[in-house]
Amino acid sequence: MIASTRTLQNTIGPQCYRVCCSECSYMETVELSREHDEPGGPRSVAELPKVCPVCGAGVTRKRIPVLLRY
């Protein structure tokens, strides 16, 4: 039951990631989505960035758990 609940949360809920660069201290929260940005929310991207937009170094991507209550 727990495994199926986690799978359901991964498919239904938003997938937010914190993208950080250790070289230039760049940090941004993005949402992995094919839909457009919502005002006041994180920037929506179709795929996660692999390089820093500021300095070009590699970035660290960490998923932020988002809990939805229905």
Buried (B, 14 or more C-beta within 10 A) or exposed (E): EEEEEEEEEEEEEBBBBBBBBEEEEBEBEBBBBEEEEEEEEBEBBEEEBEEBEEEEEEBEBEEEEEEEEE
